[in-house]
Amino acid sequence: MAKVVTFGEIMLRLAPEGHYRILQADNFEATYGGAEANVAVSLANFGIDARFVSKLPAHAVGQAAVNSLRRFGVDTSMITRGGDRVGIYFMERGASQRGSLVVYDRAHSSISEASLSDFDWDEIFDGADWFHFTGITPALGENVAKICIEACRAAKKRGITISCDLNYRKKLWTRDEARATMSEVVKYVDVCIANEEDAADVFGICAPDTNITGGKLDRDGYKYVAKELADRFGFRTVAITLRSSISASDNGWAAMLYEGGEYYFSKDYLIHIVDRVGGGDSFGAGLIYGSVCGFAPQEKLEFAVAASCLKQTIEGDFNCVTVDEVKKLAGGDGSGRVSR
C-alpha cells in the first residue's frame, strides 16, 4: 500500500444551520477541516495509508480535531502537540446569486507559531511515497514557509514525489507575498495543482479568453497556462480544475491534465452544490490516488474529477466516498438513483 504524507492546518469549522447568514445565526454546527487534512481523509477512505502532520494544542479542542481524523483511519501519530489554540473558520453557505462567505479566526494558532524543531522529517517520511501540501500552509507565516521548504528538501532527498495545490487565499497574504514565497517552494514540486485563478494570482500566468465570473472558460487558454507553469518551474505534471460558476448553487465542473507533453480533458459535470468547500482538495486526493495506483493519465483525471464532483454534494470539508462510488460516476453513472 502506498503511503502519503500531508502537512498543514486543521481548523474548527463553525457553520450556521442550513443557509442562514452568520448575522442571523443562533446556532453553529461544529466540524473540522482544512486543505491537507481533507486530502488525508479522502485518501484514507480510498484505502491509502495517509498520514497528516500538523501542530495542535494538547487541550480538549485540539484532541477533538485529532479524533476527527482518526475516525477515518488517518495516521495522526506525527502531529506535534503544543501551543494554545486551534484555528477557526466560519463558513456561511451561499445560495443562488449569493456567494458563500468565509471568515477566518486563525491568528496565533498552534501551527502558525510552529518552529523547525517541531518536526522530524526523517521520521515523518519513513516509508513514504508521496508528500502533499498546499499554498495555504506557507501563507500562515514566514516560519511555516521555512518548515515547508525543509519538508520538501527532506522529501526530495528520499526520492518522494511532491505535490502542491497552489490554493491562493487573499485573506492570508498578498499576491506579491505569495509569488515571492511560492516561487521558492515550488522548486521542489513534481505535481502542481491549481484552479482557474491560482496561476494568475500567484504567478501572473493568465488564461487568454477566459472570464470566470461570467462563466466562460477557454480550453486552449488553459493549455497555455499548464505548459507555461511546467516550462517555468519544471513540473512533471500540471492539473487545473475548471469551475464555471452559473450561480452559488449550480456549477459546471471539469479539469485538465498536462503530462508527458500531452493535454487531457475530463468530461464535464453540472453540480447542484451542497457544500463546495473541499472540492479542490478531493480533486487533489483523487489525482494522488490515481497516480500511486498507476492509472493512465486520462483515467486518473476522470477519477479525480468524479471524486471532487461527489464531494460537492456532501456536507462538511471531508469527502466521505469510496473508490467504487467514484469509479461508478467516472464510468458514466451519474443518475443519482437510489442504491438498494
matplotlib code that plots the C-alpha trace (Angstrom):
import matplotlib.pyplot as plt

x = [0.0, 1.3, 2.0, 1.1, 2.1, 0.2, 1.2, -0.9, -3.5, -6.7, -9.3, -12.6, -15.3, -18.4, -21.3, -24.8, -27.6, -28.8, -28.4, -28.7, -26.3, -23.7, -25.6, -28.8, -27.3, -28.2, -26.5, -23.4, -22.5, -19.0, -16.9, -13.2, -11.4, -8.5, -6.9, -4.3, -6.4, -9.2, -6.8, -5.6, -9.2, -10.1, -7.0, -7.7, -11.3, -9.7, -7.6, -4.3, -2.0, -2.5, -0.5, -1.4, 1.2, 0.5, 0.7, -2.2, -2.8, -2.8, -6.2, -9.6, -10.4, -7.0, -7.8, -11.2, -9.5, -7.2, -10.1, -12.0, -9.2, -8.7, -12.3, -11.5, -8.2, -5.8, -2.4, -2.1, 1.0, 3.2, 1.1, 3.1, 1.2, 1.7, 0.6, -2.7, -5.3, -6.9, -7.6, -11.3, -13.2, -16.8, -18.5, -21.7, -23.1, -24.2, -27.3, -28.4, -26.8, -25.4, -21.9, -20.6, -18.6, -15.6, -14.4, -11.0, -10.1, -6.8, -4.2, -1.8, -3.0, -0.5, 0.7, 1.1, 3.5, 5.4, 9.1, 11.5, 12.4, 8.7, 9.1, 11.5, 11.1, 13.3, 10.9, 7.8, 8.8, 9.9, 8.3, 6.5, 5.9, 4.3, 4.2, 1.4, 0.8, -0.9, -0.1, -2.3, 0.3, 3.3, 0.8, 0.4, 3.8, 7.4, 8.2, 5.8, 7.1, 10.5, 9.1, 7.5, 10.8, 12.6, 10.0, 10.3, 14.1, 13.8, 11.3, 13.4, 16.4, 14.3, 13.0, 9.5, 7.0, 5.9, 2.6, 1.4, -2.0, -1.4, -4.6, -4.1, -6.0, -6.1, -7.2, -3.9, -1.4, -0.9, -0.2, 3.4, 4.0, 2.6, 4.7, 7.9, 7.4, 5.8, 8.5, 11.0, 8.7, 7.7, 11.3, 10.9, 7.4, 6.7, 3.0, 1.3, -2.5, -4.3, -7.7, -8.7, -7.4, -4.4, -1.9, -2.8, -2.9, 0.4, 2.5, 0.7, 0.0, -3.4, -5.6, -6.5, -10.2, -11.5, -13.9, -14.5, -17.1, -19.0, -18.7, -16.6, -13.7, -11.5, -9.7, -6.9, -6.2, -5.7, -3.3, -1.2, -1.3, -0.4, 2.5, 3.8, 3.7, 5.5, 8.2, 8.8, 9.1, 9.9, 6.7, 6.3, 2.5, 0.1, -3.6, -6.1, -9.6, -12.1, -15.1, -17.8, -20.0, -23.5, -24.5, -23.5, -26.0, -25.1, -21.6, -20.0, -17.0, -14.2, -10.4, -7.4, -4.1, -0.8, 1.7, 4.4, 3.8, 0.2, -3.1, -6.1, -9.5, -12.2, -15.9, -18.0, -20.3, -23.2, -23.3, -26.1, -23.9, -24.5, -21.1, -18.3, -15.6, -13.0, -13.9, -10.3, -8.8, -10.8, -9.6, -6.0, -6.7, -8.2, -5.2, -2.8, -4.7, -4.8, -1.1, 0.1, -2.2, -0.6, -3.7, -3.2, -3.4, -7.0, -8.1, -6.6, -8.0, -11.5, -11.2, -10.1, -12.9, -15.6, -14.3, -14.4, -17.8, -19.2, -17.6, -19.5, -22.7, -21.6, -21.8, -18.6, -14.9, -14.3, -15.1, -16.8, -16.9, -15.4, -13.3, -16.3, -18.6, -16.1, -15.5, -19.2, -19.6, -16.4, -17.8, -20.9, -23.5, -24.5, -28.2, -28.3, -30.7, -31.3, -28.8, -30.7]
y = [0.0, 3.5, 5.9, 9.6, 12.4, 15.7, 18.8, 21.7, 23.2, 21.6, 24.1, 24.1, 24.9, 26.7, 27.0, 28.4, 25.8, 25.5, 28.7, 31.1, 34.0, 34.5, 37.6, 35.6, 32.5, 31.5, 28.0, 26.9, 23.4, 22.4, 20.2, 20.1, 20.6, 22.1, 21.6, 19.0, 17.3, 16.9, 15.3, 12.8, 11.8, 11.3, 9.1, 7.1, 6.5, 5.2, 2.7, 4.6, 4.8, 8.6, 10.5, 14.1, 16.3, 19.5, 21.1, 21.2, 22.2, 19.4, 20.5, 19.0, 21.0, 20.0, 16.4, 16.7, 17.8, 14.8, 12.5, 13.8, 12.4, 9.2, 8.2, 7.9, 6.0, 8.8, 8.4, 11.2, 9.9, 12.7, 15.6, 17.7, 18.9, 22.4, 26.0, 27.5, 27.4, 25.7, 27.9, 28.6, 29.5, 30.5, 29.1, 30.8, 28.7, 30.7, 30.1, 31.1, 34.5, 35.0, 33.6, 31.7, 33.6, 32.5, 34.4, 33.3, 33.4, 31.6, 34.1, 32.6, 29.1, 26.4, 25.6, 29.2, 29.6, 26.3, 26.1, 24.0, 21.9, 20.8, 18.3, 15.4, 14.9, 11.8, 10.1, 11.6, 10.4, 6.9, 4.6, 7.5, 7.5, 10.9, 14.3, 16.8, 20.3, 23.5, 27.2, 27.8, 26.4, 28.7, 31.6, 31.1, 32.8, 33.1, 30.4, 27.9, 28.6, 27.7, 24.5, 23.7, 24.2, 22.0, 19.3, 19.5, 19.2, 16.1, 14.5, 15.3, 13.6, 10.5, 10.5, 11.1, 12.6, 16.1, 17.7, 21.2, 22.7, 26.5, 27.4, 31.2, 32.8, 36.6, 36.8, 35.3, 37.1, 39.4, 38.3, 39.7, 37.8, 34.6, 35.0, 35.5, 32.6, 30.1, 30.7, 29.2, 26.5, 25.1, 24.4, 21.1, 20.2, 17.5, 17.8, 21.2, 21.5, 24.8, 26.2, 28.8, 31.7, 30.4, 30.6, 34.2, 35.3, 33.6, 33.7, 36.2, 33.5, 34.2, 32.1, 34.1, 34.5, 33.4, 35.2, 33.1, 35.4, 35.3, 31.5, 31.5, 29.0, 28.6, 25.2, 26.5, 29.2, 26.6, 24.6, 27.7, 28.1, 24.5, 24.5, 27.8, 26.5, 23.3, 25.2, 27.8, 25.6, 22.1, 20.4, 16.9, 17.2, 20.1, 19.7, 22.5, 22.4, 24.2, 25.6, 27.6, 29.3, 29.6, 30.6, 29.7, 26.7, 25.4, 25.0, 23.4, 21.2, 19.7, 19.6, 19.3, 17.5, 18.2, 15.4, 14.0, 16.8, 15.8, 17.5, 15.6, 17.0, 15.4, 15.1, 18.0, 17.8, 20.0, 20.1, 21.3, 22.4, 21.1, 22.2, 23.2, 23.6, 20.8, 20.3, 21.1, 19.0, 16.0, 16.5, 16.5, 13.4, 11.7, 12.6, 11.3, 8.1, 7.5, 8.3, 5.9, 3.2, 3.6, 4.8, 6.2, 10.0, 10.1, 7.6, 9.3, 12.7, 11.2, 9.6, 12.9, 15.0, 12.4, 12.3, 16.1, 16.2, 13.9, 15.9, 18.9, 17.0, 16.3, 18.5, 19.4, 19.5, 15.8, 13.7, 10.6, 8.4, 5.1, 4.2, 2.2, 5.2, 7.4, 4.8, 4.4, 8.1, 8.3, 5.4, 7.4, 6.6, 10.0, 9.2, 9.6, 6.7, 5.0, 2.1, -0.7]
z = [0.0, -0.9, 1.9, 1.6, 4.0, 4.1, 6.1, 7.0, 9.4, 10.5, 11.8, 13.7, 11.2, 12.6, 10.1, 10.6, 10.1, 6.5, 4.6, 7.4, 7.3, 10.1, 11.2, 11.6, 13.3, 16.8, 16.4, 14.6, 13.5, 14.7, 12.4, 11.4, 8.2, 6.3, 2.9, 3.7, 6.3, 3.7, 1.3, 4.0, 4.8, 1.2, 0.7, 3.8, 2.5, -0.7, 1.3, 1.1, 4.2, 4.8, 7.5, 8.5, 10.1, 11.9, 15.4, 17.7, 21.3, 23.9, 25.2, 24.5, 21.4, 19.9, 20.7, 19.1, 15.9, 16.1, 16.7, 13.7, 11.6, 13.5, 12.9, 9.2, 9.7, 9.2, 10.9, 13.4, 15.2, 13.9, 14.9, 17.3, 20.4, 21.8, 21.6, 22.8, 20.1, 17.2, 14.2, 13.5, 10.3, 10.0, 6.9, 5.5, 2.7, -0.4, -2.5, -5.9, -6.7, -3.1, -2.8, 0.2, 2.8, 4.9, 7.9, 9.4, 13.1, 12.9, 14.1, 16.7, 16.1, 17.1, 13.6, 12.7, 15.6, 14.9, 14.6, 12.6, 15.7, 16.0, 13.1, 12.5, 8.8, 8.6, 11.0, 9.4, 5.9, 6.9, 4.3, 2.5, -1.3, -1.7, 0.1, -0.3, 0.9, -0.4, -0.7, 2.3, 4.6, 3.8, 3.9, 7.6, 8.3, 7.3, 9.9, 8.4, 4.9, 6.1, 7.6, 4.2, 2.4, 4.9, 4.5, 0.7, 0.9, 3.1, 0.8, -2.3, -0.7, -0.2, -3.8, -2.6, -5.1, -4.0, -5.0, -4.2, -4.7, -5.1, -3.3, -3.1, -0.3, -0.4, 3.2, 4.3, 2.1, -0.8, -4.4, -4.1, -0.9, -2.4, -5.6, -3.6, -1.3, -3.7, -6.3, -3.9, -2.6, -6.0, -7.0, -5.2, -6.6, -9.1, -9.4, -9.4, -8.9, -9.4, -10.2, -12.8, -10.7, -8.8, -11.6, -12.3, -8.6, -7.6, -10.8, -13.1, -15.7, -17.1, -19.4, -22.5, -23.4, -20.0, -17.8, -14.6, -13.1, -16.4, -16.6, -19.8, -19.8, -22.9, -23.1, -25.3, -22.7, -20.0, -22.3, -22.3, -18.5, -17.9, -20.3, -19.0, -15.4, -16.4, -18.5, -15.9, -12.9, -14.3, -13.0, -14.2, -14.1, -14.0, -13.2, -13.4, -12.2, -14.3, -12.5, -14.4, -11.8, -13.0, -9.5, -5.9, -6.2, -9.7, -11.1, -14.1, -13.1, -15.1, -15.2, -17.4, -17.1, -18.7, -18.5, -20.8, -23.2, -23.7, -22.7, -21.3, -20.6, -18.4, -19.0, -17.8, -14.8, -13.8, -10.0, -7.8, -4.9, -1.3, 0.0, -2.3, 0.4, -0.1, -3.7, -4.9, -2.1, -3.1, -6.7, -5.4, -3.4, -6.4, -8.6, -6.0, -5.7, -9.4, -9.6, -6.9, -8.3, -11.7, -13.6, -17.1, -17.4, -18.7, -16.2, -13.2, -14.4, -14.7, -11.2, -9.6, -11.2, -10.3, -6.7, -6.4, -8.1, -5.4, -2.6, -3.5, -2.8, 0.8, 3.9, 5.6, 4.5, 4.2, 1.2, 2.5, -0.6, -1.7, -4.6, -6.1, -5.8, -7.6, -10.3, -10.8, -11.5, -13.6, -15.6, -16.6, -14.0, -12.6, -12.4, -8.6, -8.4, -5.0, -4.4, -2.7]

ax = plt.figure().add_subplot(projection="3d")
ax.plot(x, y, z, "-o")
ax.set_aspect("equal")
plt.show()
